[in-house]
């Protein structure tokens, strides 16, 4: 990450001031409340079947492409493209976390790898004395297309469009993979949660909007896969179509939620993908949680709505 033009002391003060306002699921007390509307009835077993394996570029779960390509990332090769991706949030250097969620991980660049045609965000159980002066019991990985540092331009931000990611989640108590959008102006809201899964509850996909007005209630939907199937053990594709006043979510090519609301964001936002460990929402890992745990991303595609 880029160096900041202020002193370390001022940077620390800024981090302490901003962290309580930032992060995925900043209102964990309401995140399990369903609201909004399910746009279409799901056929029994419609999402229960294991994903079909198809050649890259011909994924049957992909949303039909249209609009200008803003990002087409297949994670080929063996190196992360740092012209597109950061490995920490803009508000901290030398690693980062989200203290407002009481998370137990410290994100480090070395926990982010590109290998075998996929991005690997790896959580490990090891002691870390972090640059924020605290000790953490876990290291993990994250990426973002946002600002590399305070008052720096985002590497990729957009207003309206289609975001698609093909992913494979780890399972286990305390694991919290997430894909989400944050505003390019460094505010903590609005926030669009494209995907959140709790490792001990892998049969439930959580989708949510945190409005720009922090006094407004968040709006979300939990989609439960039918027939006892889960998102574990295979690759799946999540997508959201973001347009004025409307969010439409897709899982493996089938629409699972539609939100029509005036609080849908209308400003530039950037992408975040991370594997959190512990915190007030998922709880701490237990003795059965296996480490290292890997959140895999096969591809990310972003298109405008033009």
C-alpha positions as CSV (number, residue, x, y, z in Angstrom):
1,X,0.0,0.0,0.0
2,X,1.1,3.6,-0.6
3,X,2.6,5.5,2.2
4,X,0.6,8.3,3.8
5,X,1.8,11.9,3.9
6,X,1.2,12.3,7.6
7,X,3.0,11.1,10.8
8,X,2.5,7.7,12.3
9,X,0.8,9.2,15.3
10,X,-1.8,11.0,13.2
11,X,-2.4,7.9,11.2
12,X,-3.1,5.9,14.3
13,X,-5.5,8.5,15.5
14,X,-7.3,8.5,12.1
15,X,-7.5,4.7,12.2
16,X,-9.0,4.6,15.7
17,X,-11.5,7.3,14.7
18,X,-12.6,5.6,11.5
19,X,-12.6,1.9,12.3
20,X,-15.8,2.0,14.4
21,X,-17.6,3.4,11.5
22,X,-16.4,1.0,8.8
23,X,-16.9,-2.6,7.9
24,X,-19.1,-5.3,6.7
25,X,-22.3,-5.8,8.7
26,X,-21.8,-2.8,10.9
27,X,-25.3,-3.4,12.4
28,X,-24.9,-7.1,13.4
29,X,-28.0,-6.9,15.7
30,X,-30.3,-6.7,12.7
31,X,-28.4,-8.7,10.1
32,X,-30.6,-11.8,10.5
33,X,-33.8,-10.0,9.9
34,X,-35.3,-10.6,6.5
35,X,-36.9,-7.8,4.6
36,X,-37.5,-6.8,1.0
37,X,-39.1,-9.2,-1.5
38,X,-38.1,-12.5,-3.1
39,X,-38.6,-11.6,-6.8
40,X,-39.4,-15.1,-8.0
41,X,-40.5,-18.4,-6.5
42,X,-37.7,-20.9,-6.3
43,X,-38.4,-24.3,-7.7
44,X,-37.8,-27.1,-5.2
45,X,-34.2,-28.2,-5.5
46,X,-33.5,-25.3,-7.8
47,X,-30.3,-24.4,-6.0
48,X,-29.7,-27.6,-4.3
49,X,-27.8,-29.4,-7.1
50,X,-24.0,-29.3,-7.0
51,X,-22.6,-26.8,-9.5
52,X,-22.1,-27.8,-13.1
53,X,-18.4,-27.9,-14.0
54,X,-17.8,-26.0,-17.3
55,X,-14.8,-24.5,-19.1
56,X,-13.9,-21.1,-18.0
57,X,-15.7,-18.4,-19.9
58,X,-18.7,-20.8,-20.4
59,X,-19.9,-21.0,-16.9
60,X,-23.7,-21.8,-17.1
61,X,-24.2,-19.8,-13.9
62,X,-23.0,-16.6,-15.4
63,X,-25.3,-13.6,-15.9
64,X,-25.8,-12.9,-19.6
65,X,-23.1,-10.3,-20.4
66,X,-24.1,-6.8,-21.5
67,X,-22.7,-3.3,-21.0
68,X,-19.1,-2.1,-21.0
69,X,-16.5,-4.3,-19.4
70,X,-15.0,-2.6,-16.3
71,X,-13.2,-5.6,-14.9
72,X,-12.6,-9.1,-16.3
73,X,-10.3,-10.8,-13.8
74,X,-9.6,-14.5,-14.2
75,X,-6.6,-14.7,-11.8
76,X,-4.4,-16.4,-14.3
77,X,-0.7,-16.5,-13.6
78,X,0.9,-16.5,-10.2
79,X,0.8,-12.8,-9.1
80,X,-1.9,-10.4,-8.0
81,X,-2.4,-7.5,-10.3
82,X,-1.7,-4.6,-7.9
83,X,-2.9,-2.0,-10.5
84,X,-6.4,-3.3,-9.7
85,X,-6.2,-4.8,-6.2
86,X,-5.1,-3.7,-2.7
87,X,-4.5,-6.2,0.1
88,X,-5.8,-4.0,2.9
89,X,-8.4,-1.3,3.6
90,X,-7.3,2.3,3.0
91,X,-7.4,3.3,6.7
92,X,-4.5,1.2,8.0
93,X,-0.9,0.2,6.9
94,X,1.1,-2.9,7.6
95,X,-2.1,-4.9,7.8
96,X,-5.6,-4.1,8.9
97,X,-8.8,-5.4,10.5
98,X,-12.4,-4.1,11.3
99,X,-12.4,-3.4,15.0
100,X,-16.1,-2.4,15.0
101,X,-17.0,-6.0,14.3
102,X,-14.7,-7.3,17.0
103,X,-13.0,-9.5,14.4
104,X,-10.1,-11.8,15.4
105,X,-8.0,-11.7,12.2
106,X,-5.3,-9.3,11.1
107,X,-5.2,-9.0,7.3
108,X,-1.8,-9.4,5.8
109,X,-0.6,-9.2,2.1
110,X,1.1,-12.6,2.4
111,X,-2.3,-14.3,3.0
112,X,-3.3,-13.3,-0.5
113,X,-2.1,-15.6,-3.4
114,X,-2.9,-16.3,-7.0
115,X,-2.4,-19.9,-7.8
116,X,-4.1,-22.6,-10.0
117,X,-6.2,-20.0,-11.8
118,X,-7.8,-18.6,-8.7
119,X,-7.4,-16.0,-6.0
120,X,-6.8,-17.6,-2.6
121,X,-7.6,-15.7,0.6
122,X,-6.1,-17.8,3.4
123,X,-6.9,-17.7,7.1
124,X,-4.3,-19.2,9.5
125,X,-4.3,-19.7,13.3
126,X,-1.1,-17.9,14.4
127,X,-0.2,-15.1,16.9
128,X,0.4,-11.7,15.4
129,X,1.5,-8.5,17.2
130,X,-0.1,-6.0,14.8
131,X,0.9,-2.4,13.8
132,X,-2.2,-1.1,15.6
133,X,-0.6,-2.2,18.9
134,X,-2.9,-5.1,19.5
135,X,-2.4,-8.9,19.4
136,X,-4.4,-11.1,17.1
137,X,-4.7,-14.9,17.0
138,X,-5.4,-15.2,13.3
139,X,-3.9,-14.0,10.0
140,X,-6.2,-13.8,6.9
141,X,-6.4,-12.3,3.4
142,X,-8.5,-9.7,1.7
143,X,-8.5,-7.6,-1.5
144,X,-10.2,-4.4,-2.5
145,X,-10.4,-2.2,-5.6
146,X,-10.7,0.9,-3.4
147,X,-8.3,3.6,-2.3
148,X,-4.8,2.3,-1.5
149,X,-4.5,5.0,1.2
150,X,-6.4,8.0,2.7
151,X,-7.3,10.6,0.1
152,X,-6.1,8.4,-2.8
153,X,-8.3,7.6,-5.7
154,X,-9.9,4.2,-5.9
155,X,-8.3,1.7,-8.3
156,X,-11.7,0.8,-9.6
157,X,-15.0,2.4,-8.6
158,X,-18.3,2.5,-10.5
159,X,-21.9,3.6,-10.2
160,X,-24.4,1.0,-11.3
161,X,-23.5,-2.2,-13.1
162,X,-23.3,-6.0,-12.8
163,X,-20.9,-7.7,-10.5
164,X,-20.2,-11.4,-10.7
165,X,-17.8,-13.7,-8.8
166,X,-17.3,-17.4,-9.0
167,X,-16.3,-18.6,-5.5
168,X,-15.6,-21.5,-3.2
169,X,-16.1,-21.0,0.5
170,X,-14.4,-22.7,3.5
171,X,-16.6,-24.0,6.3
172,X,-16.2,-24.1,10.1
173,X,-17.4,-22.1,13.1
174,X,-16.0,-18.6,13.1
175,X,-15.3,-18.3,9.4
176,X,-17.0,-15.4,7.6
177,X,-16.3,-15.0,3.8
178,X,-17.8,-11.9,2.3
179,X,-18.1,-10.0,-1.0
180,X,-19.3,-6.4,-0.7
181,X,-19.3,-2.8,-2.0
182,X,-18.2,0.3,-0.2
183,X,-18.4,4.0,-1.2
184,X,-15.4,5.5,-3.1
185,X,-15.5,8.6,-0.9
186,X,-14.1,6.7,2.2
187,X,-17.4,6.8,4.1
188,X,-18.7,3.6,5.7
189,X,-22.2,3.8,4.2
190,X,-23.9,3.0,2.0
191,X,-22.8,-0.6,1.8
192,X,-24.0,-3.4,-0.5
193,X,-23.4,-6.9,0.8
194,X,-23.3,-9.1,-2.2
195,X,-22.5,-12.3,-0.3
196,X,-22.0,-13.2,3.3
197,X,-21.8,-16.8,4.5
198,X,-21.1,-18.0,8.1
199,X,-18.9,-21.1,8.1
200,X,-21.1,-23.0,10.5
201,X,-24.2,-22.2,8.4
202,X,-23.1,-22.7,4.8
203,X,-26.7,-23.5,3.6
204,X,-27.7,-19.9,4.1
205,X,-26.7,-17.0,1.8
206,X,-27.0,-13.5,3.3
207,X,-27.6,-10.4,1.2
208,X,-28.0,-6.9,2.6
209,X,-28.1,-3.2,2.0
210,X,-26.9,-0.8,4.6
211,X,-28.4,2.6,3.6
212,X,-26.4,5.8,3.5
213,X,-28.5,7.2,6.4
214,X,-26.9,5.5,9.4
215,X,-30.2,6.0,11.3
216,X,-32.1,3.9,8.8
217,X,-32.5,0.2,9.2
218,X,-30.6,-2.1,7.0
219,X,-32.5,-4.2,4.5
220,X,-31.6,-7.8,3.9
221,X,-32.5,-11.3,2.8
222,X,-31.4,-14.8,3.9
223,X,-31.7,-17.4,1.2
224,X,-31.8,-21.0,2.5
225,X,-30.8,-23.6,0.0
226,X,-33.4,-26.3,-0.2
227,X,-33.2,-30.0,0.6
228,X,-30.3,-29.6,3.1
229,X,-27.7,-28.7,0.4
230,X,-25.1,-26.0,1.2
231,X,-22.6,-23.7,-0.6
232,X,-19.8,-25.8,0.7
233,X,-17.7,-28.3,-1.3
234,X,-17.9,-26.7,-4.8
235,X,-17.8,-23.6,-6.9
236,X,-20.7,-21.3,-7.1
237,X,-21.4,-18.0,-8.8
238,X,-22.9,-14.9,-7.1
239,X,-24.0,-11.8,-9.0
240,X,-25.8,-8.6,-8.3
241,X,-27.3,-6.2,-10.9
242,X,-27.3,-2.7,-9.5
243,X,-29.4,-0.1,-11.2
244,X,-31.1,3.1,-10.0
245,X,-33.3,2.2,-7.1
246,X,-32.9,-1.5,-7.6
247,X,-30.7,-4.5,-6.7
248,X,-31.2,-7.9,-8.2
249,X,-29.3,-10.9,-6.8
250,X,-28.4,-14.2,-8.6
251,X,-27.0,-17.4,-7.2
252,X,-25.8,-19.9,-9.8
253,X,-27.7,-18.0,-12.5
254,X,-31.1,-18.0,-10.8
255,X,-32.6,-14.9,-9.3
256,X,-32.9,-15.2,-5.5
257,X,-33.7,-11.6,-4.3
258,X,-34.9,-8.3,-5.7
259,X,-34.8,-5.1,-3.7
260,X,-36.6,-2.0,-5.0
261,X,-36.0,0.9,-2.7
262,X,-35.1,4.6,-2.9
263,X,-32.2,3.9,-0.5
264,X,-30.3,1.9,-3.1
265,X,-27.0,3.7,-3.6
266,X,-26.5,6.2,-6.4
267,X,-22.8,6.9,-6.0
268,X,-19.4,5.3,-7.0
269,X,-18.5,2.2,-5.0
270,X,-15.7,-0.3,-5.0
271,X,-15.4,-4.0,-4.4
272,X,-14.1,-5.8,-1.3
273,X,-13.6,-9.5,-0.9
274,X,-12.3,-11.0,2.4
275,X,-12.2,-14.0,4.7
276,X,-12.9,-12.7,8.2
277,X,-12.4,-14.8,11.3
278,X,-14.5,-14.5,14.5
279,X,-16.3,-11.3,15.6
280,X,-19.6,-10.4,17.0
281,X,-21.5,-11.9,14.1
282,X,-20.1,-15.4,13.5
283,X,-18.5,-15.9,16.9
284,X,-15.1,-17.3,17.5
285,X,-13.7,-20.5,15.9
286,X,-13.9,-23.7,17.9
287,X,-11.8,-26.8,18.1
288,X,-13.4,-28.3,15.0
289,X,-12.6,-25.3,12.7
290,X,-9.8,-26.4,10.4
291,X,-6.9,-24.1,9.5
292,X,-5.6,-23.0,7.1
293,X,-9.0,-22.1,5.6
294,X,-9.2,-20.8,2.0
295,X,-11.8,-18.6,0.4
296,X,-11.3,-19.1,-3.3
297,X,-12.3,-16.7,-6.1
298,X,-12.1,-18.1,-9.7
299,X,-13.1,-14.9,-11.5
300,X,-14.6,-11.5,-11.0
301,X,-16.4,-9.6,-13.7
302,X,-17.9,-6.1,-13.5
303,X,-19.8,-4.5,-16.4
304,X,-21.5,-1.2,-16.6
305,X,-25.2,-0.9,-17.4
306,X,-24.6,1.1,-20.5
